[in-house]
């Protein structure tokens, strides 16, 4: 029997699934670009060291044999990352406390 237009049912989740698939494709392209961005321009190695002197991320080869960072101070990139995450979380907590104070003050005025 032929299918009539009035017999079709609107499938709302299909649009959501296609949007999610589009998002996943964009994410995978972005991840590939990020992976390339996270590599040393000279050695094409993963950036894993933070040069404290230059304030930039470098690969372990640059730190050991690059010549440009001789005598500089280094820290593992993961350690620097954790320090930054902790600092950002502390600042967010301060902002949340301040927001609560401001909300309280506004409620007192009203």
matplotlib code that plots the C-alpha trace (Angstrom):
import matplotlib.pyplot as plt

x = [0.0, 1.3, 2.4, 0.4, 2.0, -0.6, 0.6, 4.1, 5.2, 7.5, 10.7, 12.2, 15.2, 16.5, 17.3, 19.1, 21.1, 22.2, 23.2, 25.3, 26.9, 27.8, 29.2, 31.3, 32.7, 33.7, 35.3, 37.3, 38.6, 39.4, 41.2, 43.4, 44.3, 44.9, 47.2, 49.3, 49.3, 50.5, 53.7, 57.1, 57.7, 61.3, 61.1, 57.4, 57.4, 54.7, 55.1, 55.8, 58.1, 57.5, 60.5, 60.1, 62.6, 60.9, 57.4, 56.6, 55.9, 58.7, 59.4, 61.9, 64.4, 64.4, 65.0, 67.9, 69.6, 67.9, 70.6, 68.1, 67.2, 70.6, 70.7, 67.0, 64.7, 62.2, 59.2, 57.0, 54.1, 51.6, 52.7, 52.3, 48.9, 47.8, 49.0, 47.0, 43.9, 44.1, 44.5, 41.5, 39.4, 40.3, 39.4, 36.1, 35.3, 36.1, 33.8, 31.0, 31.3, 31.2, 28.2, 26.3, 27.3, 25.9, 22.7, 22.2, 22.8, 20.3, 17.7, 18.1, 17.5, 14.4]
y = [0.0, 3.5, 5.6, 8.8, 12.0, 12.1, 8.7, 9.8, 10.5, 13.3, 11.8, 14.6, 12.7, 12.0, 15.7, 15.6, 12.6, 14.2, 17.3, 15.2, 13.4, 16.8, 17.9, 14.7, 15.2, 18.8, 17.7, 15.0, 17.6, 20.0, 17.3, 16.5, 20.2, 20.4, 17.3, 19.0, 22.2, 20.4, 19.3, 20.9, 22.8, 21.6, 18.0, 17.2, 15.7, 16.2, 19.3, 18.0, 20.5, 24.1, 26.4, 28.6, 31.1, 31.5, 31.0, 28.5, 24.8, 22.8, 19.2, 17.1, 17.3, 21.1, 21.0, 18.6, 19.2, 22.2, 24.7, 27.5, 26.7, 26.1, 27.1, 27.6, 26.3, 23.6, 22.0, 19.1, 20.5, 18.4, 20.0, 23.5, 22.6, 21.3, 24.6, 26.6, 24.5, 24.9, 28.7, 29.0, 26.9, 29.1, 32.2, 30.7, 29.9, 33.5, 34.8, 32.5, 33.7, 37.3, 36.5, 35.1, 38.3, 40.5, 38.5, 38.8, 42.5, 42.9, 40.9, 43.1, 46.2, 44.8]
z = [0.0, -0.8, 2.2, 2.8, 4.2, 7.0, 8.1, 8.9, 12.4, 13.4, 14.8, 16.9, 18.2, 14.7, 14.3, 17.7, 16.6, 13.4, 15.3, 17.6, 14.7, 13.2, 16.5, 16.8, 13.3, 14.2, 17.4, 15.7, 13.2, 16.1, 18.1, 15.1, 14.8, 18.6, 18.4, 15.8, 17.8, 20.9, 19.1, 18.9, 15.7, 15.6, 16.7, 16.2, 19.7, 22.3, 24.4, 27.9, 29.5, 30.7, 30.3, 33.4, 32.0, 28.6, 30.0, 27.2, 26.5, 24.9, 24.1, 26.1, 23.3, 23.3, 27.0, 26.8, 23.5, 21.9, 22.7, 22.9, 26.5, 28.0, 31.7, 31.8, 34.6, 33.6, 35.2, 34.0, 32.0, 34.0, 37.2, 35.8, 34.5, 37.9, 39.5, 37.0, 37.5, 41.3, 40.9, 38.5, 40.9, 43.8, 41.8, 40.8, 44.4, 45.3, 42.5, 43.7, 47.3, 46.0, 43.9, 46.9, 48.9, 46.1, 45.8, 49.6, 49.4, 46.6, 48.5, 51.5, 49.4, 47.8]

ax = plt.figure().add_subplot(projection="3d")
ax.plot(x, y, z, "-o")
ax.set_aspect("equal")
plt.show()
